[in-house]
Amino acid sequence: MFKNKSYIAISFVVLVFGIYAVPKIIDRLQSGDVVVADRLDKVDGTSNSDAKLVEIGPAPLFDLTNQDNVKVSNDFYKGKVYVLEFFFTTCPSICPKMNQSMLVLENKFFGNPNFGIVSITIDPNHDTAEVLKDHAALLGVRSSNWNFLTGDREAIFNLANKGFNLYAAENGNVAGGFEHSGLFALIDKSGKIRSRKDNFGNPILYYDSLDKQGVRDLQQDISKLLRE
């Protein structure tokens, strides 16, 4: 008789748990909240901080004008690890998020003379040196190694699409008039593009600036290259 009562009590507890917890678990799975836990991040293959970074090839050469109206080329970044993006100041979609991801990197490595950032506008007709200087001030940029670059329109699009293979194009049918990827390129001290591998052992090539995990992976890999 006592055992029967115990079984009934246990069954009641399980039933109550199911009524209360299962809907919450389903909601978390549907919203994606479950996958942001630290334990899951650690087992994600893309977060392997011990993996050797792949050499993709030499970074394309550039020679553009920065926000202080000073010419800046690859030579400025010799001996430095740097992250490069293509963006434009009036972008109403992904650029603000890209800028915020870059600020995370600036804050993480601020004060390290061997780290830098390159932000190249794909709308040079609007984004003059003066406009870029105002934009940098608006973001609160502090690092002297973060250059916002403008220059010849055709040269910039060739650099993006043919040099780095980071898509950028003018499109009057999209908000802002331009479309481009939200990816960051990582370049090492010797001027080579580097990346980690994905879960299948293939180079990811570039880092997703719109994804928190992608930015965390990039931070790990910058630290690794700074130690080399």
N, C-alpha and C positions, 0 to 999 in steps of 0.2 A: 504494500500500500504506500509506504514511504517513498519507494523508488519511483512509483508511478507519479506521485506528486512532484518529485524532483524533475522527472522528464517533462512534465507539464510546465513547470516553472522555467526550465531551460528553453523550451520551445517558445514560451511567451517572450522571453528576452530576445531570442533570435528574431522573432516576428517584429517586435518593436524596433530593433536595430535596422531591419530591412526596410520598414516603412519610413524611418527617419533618414538613414544614411544613403541608401541606394539612389534615391532621386538626386541627392547632392553630388554623389560621385558621377552620375550621368551628366549633370549640368557642368561639372568641372571638365569632364572629357570633351564635351561639345564646345565649351568656350576656350579650351586649350590651356587652362590654368594648371592642369596637372603636370604638363611637360616642362614647367619652368623651375621645378625643384632642383636644389643643388645636387642631390644624389643622382638625378637623371642627367644633369649636365655633365657630371664627372664620368659617366659611362658612355656618353656620346662620343663616337669615334673621332669626330671633328675637333674635339677638345683635348686631344692627346698632346700635351706640352713637350713630351719627350721625342716626338716624331721629327725626323730630319726634314728640313725644308728643301723643296725642289728648286733647282735653277731653271727658270722658264726661258731666259735669254737676256741679252743686254737691253736696257731701257732705251727707247728711241731718243734721239737728240732733240733738244728744244732750245730756243733762244728768244725769249719774250720779255715783256715789260711788266714790272711789278707795280704795286699800289703806290710806291714812292717815285714812280716814273724812272726806275733804274732797270737796266738790262740784267736779266737773270737767265742763266743757262744751266745745263747739267753740271758744269764746273763748280757752281756754288755748293752743290751737294756731294762733292767728292769726299769720301771718308765719313759720310753721314748715312744713317738709315732714314729713309723718308717714305711718306705715304702720299699718293697722288690721286686727284679726282678731277672730273670735268663737271662743271655746274654753271649756273648763271644767276645773277643777283635777283632778278624779278621772277624766278621760278616759283609757281604757286603750289607745287605738289611735293616732290621728294627732296628738293634741295635744302629746305629748312631742317629736315631730319638728318641729311648728310652733314650739314654744318654742325649740328649738335653732336653727331658721332665724332667729327673731327675735334670738337672742343673737348670731348672726353679724352681723346688721345693727347691733345695738348696739355691738359691738366695732369694726366698720368705721367708724362715725361718732361714736364716743364722744368727748365733749368739744365737739362742734359744738352750740351752743345753738339752732341753727335746725333741728334734726332731733329727731323724737319718735316714740313708739310708743304705740298704744292697744290693749289686750287686754281685750275685753268678755266676761264670763262668760255662758253661756246656762243656767247652773244657779245662779241667784242665791239660791235657798232654802238651798243648802249653802254657796255661795261668798260668805260675808260679807266685810266689809272685813278682819277679822282673819285669815280663811282666806287671802285674797288676799295679805296682807302676808307671811304665812308662806311662801306659794308663791313670791313674788318673792325672798325671802331664800334659799329652797332653790335657785332658779335662779342665784343670784348676780348679780341685777340691780344695776347701779351707777348708771344714768342717772336723774336726777330728772325727765326728760321721758318716762319710760315709766310710764304709768298703767294699773293693773289695775282695771277698773270693774265695779261691780255696781249693782243697783237693782231697779225694778219689773219683774217677769217679763214681763208682756204688752208693756210698752214696749220691752224688749230684743228680744223676738221680732219685733215690728213693725219695729224698727230694722234687724234682720238681713234679714228676708224681704221687707219692702215698701220699706224705705229703701235699703239697699245691694244688695238682691237676692242676698245671700249666704245660701244655704239653711241653716236651723237648725230642728230639730224634736225634740220628746220622743218617744222610741220605746222602750217597755219590752222589745222583742224584740231589741235590739242591746246589745252590751257597753257598760256605763256608763249606759245609759238615754237617751242623746241621740245624734243624728246631725247632722253639719254638714259644710260644705265645708272643704277645706284651703287656701282661697284667701286672699290678702292684698290689701287695697285700698290704693292709693297716692294720697295727697291732697297737693296743692301748697300753696304759701304763701297763696294766695287762697281756699283752701277748696274747690277743685274736684278731683274724682276724675280722675286721669290714667292713661293706659296707652300702651304701644307697640302697633304693628300686627303681625299675624302675616305669614306668607309670602305670603298672598293679599291683603294690604292691609286686612284687617279688624281693628278694635281687639280686643285680647285681653281687655279690660275689667279682669281681675284677674290676679294673679301666683300661680303654683303654688308653695306653700311646701314641698311635699314633693319637689320636683325641684331638683337642684343648679343646672341651667341657669336655671330660673325665678328662683332666688335671685340668681344672678349678673346676670341681666337686670335684676332689681329694684335691685340695687346700682348698676348703671350709670345707671338712670333717676333714682334718688334723687340721685346726684351731679349729673346734668344739671339737675334742678329746683332744687337748692341754688345752682347758678350763675346761675339766672335772676333 
